[in-house]
Amino acid sequence: MLKWLLAIVIALLLFSGLTPWLRRMGLGKLPGDFTFVRDGRRYEFPLGSTILLSLLATLLFHMLK
């Protein structure tokens, strides 16, 4: 259980650190990525990018296995 928690924390740190680079590549602007601005705040729901990154991670895992 502790291994999975550590892996999730490390993955979240990596993705948050790589966010500016991923935005320049177009992630976060795909169909299915929703952005709302309300009361001066910006809310983002990157559903399309999440699905794409999940598929890439799955393919990478199966290729390394």
N, C-alpha and C positions, 0 to 999 in steps of 0.2 A: 504494500500500500504506500509506503514511504517513497519507494522508487518511482511510482507513478506520479505522486504529488511533486516530487523533485523534477521529473521530466516535464510535467505540465508547466511548472514555474519557469524552467529554463526556456521552453519553447515560447512562452508568452514574452519573456524578456528579449529573446531574439527577434520575434516578430515586431515588437514595439520599437526596438532599435533599428530595424530594417524598414520601417514604415515609409520614411521619406524616399528611400531608394525604390521601394516597391511602387510608390505613387508615380514616380517618374517613368516606370515601366508600364503604367496604365492600370494597375490593380487599384481598386476603389472607384473606378470609373466604368466598370463593366455593366452590361444589362443585368439588373437584379440587385445592384448596389443602390440603396436609397439614402438620400441626404435631405434632411429637413432643417429649416432655420426658423426658430420661434423665439421671440423675445430676445433677440441678439445672440442666442446660443445655437450652435450647430450640432445636430444629432445625425450620426452616420450609422447605417445598418448595412455592412458590406456582405450581403448574402451571396451574391454571385462570385465575389472574390474568395469567400470562405469555401465554397464548393470547389472552385478551381484549385485552390491550395490543398484541399483535402484529397482531391483526385491525384494531384502530383505527388503528394506524400505517400499515398497508397501505392502508386506505381513504383516509386523509388524503393519503398519497403519490399515489394515483391521482387524487384530486380536484384536487390542485395541479399535476399533470402536464399 
